[in-house]
Each structure stands twice: as C-alpha cells, then as structure tokens.
Amino acid sequence: MSSAQDPFYIVKEEIQESIDKLLSTFHQWEQTSAGSSEQVHLTKELLASSESIDWQVDELDKTIDVAARDPSWYGINDIELDKRRRWTSNARAQVGSMKKAIVAGKQSNGTSTSNLSGMRRELLRLPDSEQKERSNAYNARDNDDFISSESDRQLLLMRQQDEELDELSASVVRIGDVGLTIHDELLAHEKILSELDTEMDSTSNRLDFVQKKIGMVMKKASVKGQMMMICFLIVLFIVLFVLVFLT
C-alpha cells in the first residue's frame, strides 16, 4: 500500500497541519502583551487545540498498536512501525513543550526571555549540536529503513509472482488432463460408430439375401402357392403385431 493510500499517512498529514497551525498561533501568543484579553483568548485556544491534537495522536498510537499485532496483514514491517511510533512521540513532545510554555506564561503572567527562547527552541526543534547528531542518526536510519523496506517489498513481489506462476502451471496441467480425457472419449465414440456402421452393413447384406431368397421362392411357386404364402405372411405379421404391441 502506497503512502498516499495508507490511512496512517492521511491522518498524519491532518495532525501535522494542526501542529503547524498551533505553532503559528503560539508565535502570535508570544507577541501579545502579558495579561491582555487577546493573550487570554489565545491561551484558551492554544490549550484546547493542544488537547485535541493530543487526543488525535493517542488514537493514531492505538492504530499502530493494532497494526503491530499482525504487520504482514497490513503490508508493513517492524521498521515502519518504529518509524511511525517515533513520529507520534515527536508530535506529542512538540505539543507538550508548547503546553508547558503556555501554562508557565499563564501562571507567571510573563516569562523571561531566556525561558521563552529555550521553550521555543524545544518546540520548533531548532538544530543544535545534539539535535544535529540525532538528525544525522535518524537520516541514516531512515535510509537503512528505506533500503530494507524496498528489499522486503521486492522479495514479497517475487514471492507473489512465484505463487501466481505455480497456480498458472497447475491450471495448464489440469487443462491438459481434460484435453486428454476428451480425446479418449472421442476415440471411444468413433470406435462405437465404426462398429455400428459395420453391423448395419452386415444386416443390410442379410436382408438383401433374404429378399432374394423370397423372390426365388415366389417365382418357383404357382399362383395358388403364392396366395398361400401371402396368407401365411399376413397371419405371421398379425401374430407378431399382437405379441409385440398387445402383450
């Protein structure tokens, strides 16, 4: 499943948009006067939005836990699961840092410049020496994850192709067996028809022979004998008709 179709990445983009909007509102909150009505309004808005984002991240974590029970069914691996957990952890840390800054500003009605700078640094993840090293490590790990993921995907595709070829081969064998069976049936029918044709020819020859014999007898017999023969045949026909159709 591509990232464009994966529900995780769809929800992730929505949450990231909410976080970006939250950061923009946080910058606006920093520039307002301490204790002013505008800052109070922004504080409420920021806290409500952060709670909403926290809930969304928690729900996203639940879907990751569900996918972790059977990653192969969802088409992902342990590396992808770890990557997703890192993202939700970072998102939760960002929102948590912002909430700390808001709560601290709300309680003290104004925070020192150094404290705000440090909180802003944590919230925006500004690159310092430690974060650079961590970023480099994450980049290297992401590259390894990508290579491993692509390798796993290629192996999965090859396995699926092998299974499809096996199924196709089995289908060809079954079709061949059916063809041989049909061929044997046709040969058997041809043999039966040939035997029937031979029997019909034999019967026809016998009938011709009988007809010739009857003709010869009729020629040798007198008129009286022919009439007796005809009567005999009629009586024989009647007897056969009664035996065949009336009994």
Secondary structure per residue as TSV (DSSP state, phi and psi in degrees):
chain	resnum	aa	ss	phi	psi
A	1	M	-	360.0	128.7
A	2	S	-	-74.7	160.7
A	3	S	T	-64.1	-26.6
A	4	A	T	-70.1	-24.2
A	5	Q	T	-103.0	-12.4
A	6	D	-	-71.2	123.1
A	7	P	H	-57.8	-30.8
A	8	F	H	-59.8	-47.1
A	9	Y	H	-71.6	-29.0
A	10	I	H	-65.1	-47.6
A	11	V	H	-67.4	-36.2
A	12	K	H	-60.0	-44.4
A	13	E	H	-62.5	-40.1
A	14	E	H	-64.0	-42.9
A	15	I	H	-65.9	-40.0
A	16	Q	H	-63.6	-37.7
A	17	E	H	-63.1	-40.5
A	18	S	H	-64.3	-39.2
A	19	I	H	-66.2	-42.9
A	20	D	H	-60.5	-42.1
A	21	K	H	-65.4	-36.3
A	22	L	H	-64.7	-40.9
A	23	L	H	-64.1	-40.2
A	24	S	H	-63.2	-42.7
A	25	T	H	-66.6	-34.4
A	26	F	H	-64.4	-41.1
A	27	H	H	-60.9	-41.2
A	28	Q	H	-65.0	-38.1
A	29	W	H	-63.3	-39.2
A	30	E	H	-63.2	-32.3
A	31	Q	H	-86.0	-7.7
A	32	T	S	-83.8	158.8
A	33	S	-	-71.6	140.3
A	34	A	T	-64.5	132.9
A	35	G	T	82.2	-2.2
A	36	S	-	-74.6	161.7
A	37	S	H	-64.9	-33.0
A	38	E	H	-65.5	-40.6
A	39	Q	H	-67.1	-38.0
A	40	V	H	-61.9	-43.3
A	41	H	H	-63.0	-45.1
A	42	L	H	-65.0	-35.1
A	43	T	H	-62.6	-45.4
A	44	K	H	-62.3	-42.4
A	45	E	H	-64.3	-41.9
A	46	L	H	-65.1	-44.2
A	47	L	H	-65.7	-40.5
A	48	A	H	-65.6	-42.2
A	49	S	H	-66.1	-40.1
A	50	S	H	-65.6	-37.7
A	51	E	H	-63.1	-41.2
A	52	S	H	-63.6	-42.4
A	53	I	H	-66.7	-40.3
A	54	D	H	-57.6	-42.6
A	55	W	H	-64.3	-42.5
A	56	Q	H	-64.1	-40.2
A	57	V	H	-65.8	-39.3
A	58	D	H	-61.9	-42.6
A	59	E	H	-64.9	-37.0
A	60	L	H	-66.6	-36.5
A	61	D	H	-62.4	-36.7
A	62	K	H	-64.2	-39.7
A	63	T	H	-65.8	-34.2
A	64	I	H	-65.6	-40.6
A	65	D	H	-62.9	-38.8
A	66	V	H	-64.8	-44.3
A	67	A	H	-65.9	-29.4
A	68	A	H	-67.8	-20.5
A	69	R	H	-68.7	-34.0
A	70	D	S	-148.8	76.6
A	71	P	G	-60.1	-37.4
A	72	S	G	-64.2	-31.7
A	73	W	G	-66.4	-32.3
A	74	Y	G	-91.7	1.9
A	75	G	T	74.2	28.0
A	76	I	-	-128.3	173.6
A	77	N	-	-129.4	-178.4
A	78	D	H	-65.0	-33.2
A	79	I	H	-64.4	-42.9
A	80	E	H	-66.1	-38.4
A	81	L	H	-62.6	-42.4
A	82	D	H	-64.8	-38.5
A	83	K	H	-63.3	-42.0
A	84	R	H	-67.5	-39.6
A	85	R	H	-64.7	-38.2
A	86	R	H	-62.6	-38.5
A	87	W	H	-66.7	-46.1
A	88	T	H	-63.9	-34.8
A	89	S	H	-65.7	-43.1
A	90	N	H	-65.6	-41.1
A	91	A	H	-62.8	-42.6
A	92	R	H	-65.0	-36.9
A	93	A	H	-66.7	-39.8
A	94	Q	H	-61.0	-49.8
A	95	V	H	-65.9	-37.3
A	96	G	H	-63.4	-41.4
A	97	S	H	-63.7	-40.2
A	98	M	H	-64.9	-41.0
A	99	K	H	-63.9	-38.8
A	100	K	H	-61.2	-42.7
A	101	A	H	-64.0	-41.3
A	102	I	H	-67.0	-45.5
A	103	V	H	-64.6	-41.5
A	104	A	H	-63.3	-42.2
A	105	G	H	-67.3	-33.9
A	106	K	H	-70.2	-38.4
A	107	Q	H	-75.3	-41.0
A	108	S	H	-91.5	-6.4
A	109	N	T	56.1	37.7
A	110	G	S	139.9	131.4
A	111	T	-	-117.1	150.3
A	112	S	-	-63.9	156.9
A	113	T	H	-62.4	-39.3
A	114	S	H	-65.6	-41.3
A	115	N	H	-64.5	-45.1
A	116	L	H	-62.4	-39.8
A	117	S	H	-62.9	-41.5
A	118	G	H	-66.5	-42.2
A	119	M	H	-65.1	-41.6
A	120	R	H	-62.6	-38.6
A	121	R	H	-61.8	-43.3
A	122	E	H	-68.9	-39.8
A	123	L	H	-67.4	-45.3
A	124	L	H	-87.2	-6.5
A	125	R	T	58.7	50.3
A	126	L	-	-66.6	141.9
A	127	P	-	-72.8	115.6
A	128	D	-	-114.1	-173.6
A	129	S	H	-63.0	-42.6
A	130	E	H	-67.2	-41.5
A	131	Q	H	-70.3	-29.5
A	132	K	H	-64.8	-44.3
A	133	E	H	-63.1	-42.2
A	134	R	H	-65.5	-39.0
A	135	S	H	-64.1	-42.4
A	136	N	H	-62.9	-40.6
A	137	A	H	-64.7	-41.4
A	138	Y	H	-64.7	-40.1
A	139	N	H	-62.4	-44.4
A	140	A	H	-63.0	-41.6
A	141	R	H	-66.5	-39.2
A	142	D	H	-63.3	-39.5
A	143	N	H	-62.7	-45.2
A	144	D	H	-62.9	-39.8
A	145	D	H	-62.8	-41.3
A	146	F	H	-64.3	-45.3
A	147	I	H	-62.5	-44.6
A	148	S	H	-64.3	-40.4
A	149	S	H	-64.5	-42.2
A	150	E	H	-64.8	-40.4
A	151	S	H	-62.6	-44.1
A	152	D	H	-63.0	-38.4
A	153	R	H	-66.2	-41.2
A	154	Q	H	-63.8	-42.0
A	155	L	H	-62.8	-40.1
A	156	L	H	-63.7	-42.0
A	157	L	H	-63.9	-41.8
A	158	M	H	-63.5	-39.9
A	159	R	H	-65.2	-41.6
A	160	Q	H	-64.3	-39.7
A	161	Q	H	-65.1	-39.8
A	162	D	H	-61.8	-42.8
A	163	E	H	-64.1	-39.9
A	164	E	H	-66.1	-38.6
A	165	L	H	-65.8	-39.6
A	166	D	H	-61.8	-43.1
A	167	E	H	-64.3	-39.8
A	168	L	H	-65.1	-41.7
A	169	S	H	-62.0	-43.6
A	170	A	H	-62.4	-38.2
A	171	S	H	-64.7	-40.7
A	172	V	H	-63.9	-40.9
A	173	V	H	-63.0	-42.9
A	174	R	H	-63.2	-41.1
A	175	I	H	-64.6	-39.3
A	176	G	H	-62.0	-42.3
A	177	D	H	-62.6	-41.9
A	178	V	H	-63.0	-40.3
A	179	G	H	-62.6	-41.6
A	180	L	H	-64.5	-40.8
A	181	T	H	-61.5	-44.0
A	182	I	H	-62.8	-39.5
A	183	H	H	-62.4	-44.1
A	184	D	H	-62.9	-39.8
A	185	E	H	-63.6	-41.2
A	186	L	H	-64.7	-40.5
A	187	L	H	-63.1	-41.7
A	188	A	H	-62.7	-43.2
A	189	H	H	-64.9	-39.1
A	190	E	H	-62.9	-40.1
A	191	K	H	-64.2	-42.6
A	192	I	H	-62.2	-43.9
A	193	L	H	-64.1	-38.3
A	194	S	H	-64.7	-43.3
A	195	E	H	-64.1	-39.9
A	196	L	H	-63.9	-40.4
A	197	D	H	-63.7	-39.9
A	198	T	H	-64.5	-42.9
A	199	E	H	-64.6	-38.1
A	200	M	H	-64.8	-41.5
A	201	D	H	-62.5	-41.7
A	202	S	H	-64.4	-43.5
A	203	T	H	-63.9	-40.4
A	204	S	H	-63.2	-40.7
A	205	N	H	-64.2	-41.5
A	206	R	H	-64.4	-41.3
A	207	L	H	-63.0	-42.0
A	208	D	H	-60.9	-40.0
A	209	F	H	-63.3	-44.1
A	210	V	H	-63.6	-42.9
A	211	Q	H	-61.9	-39.3
A	212	K	H	-65.5	-41.1
A	213	K	H	-61.8	-44.2
A	214	I	H	-62.2	-41.6
A	215	G	H	-60.7	-42.5
A	216	M	H	-64.4	-42.5
A	217	V	H	-62.1	-42.4
A	218	M	H	-63.3	-36.6
A	219	K	H	-69.7	-38.5
A	220	K	H	-74.8	-32.0
A	221	A	S	-74.8	154.1
A	222	S	-	-78.8	-179.9
A	223	V	H	-64.0	-38.6
A	224	K	H	-66.4	-41.5
A	225	G	H	-65.2	-36.6
A	226	Q	H	-64.6	-39.7
A	227	M	H	-66.0	-39.0
A	228	M	H	-66.0	-38.7
A	229	M	H	-62.8	-42.2
A	230	I	H	-64.6	-43.3
A	231	C	H	-62.4	-41.4
A	232	F	H	-61.7	-41.9
A	233	L	H	-66.6	-37.1
A	234	I	H	-66.1	-44.1
A	235	V	H	-62.8	-41.0
A	236	L	H	-63.6	-38.5
A	237	F	H	-63.8	-41.9
A	238	I	H	-65.1	-42.5
A	239	V	H	-63.0	-45.1
A	240	L	H	-62.9	-38.6
A	241	F	H	-63.8	-42.0
A	242	V	H	-65.7	-41.9
A	243	L	H	-67.0	-34.4
A	244	V	H	-84.1	-45.1
A	245	F	H	-101.6	-20.5
A	246	L	-	-111.3	1.0
A	247	T	-	-121.5	360.0
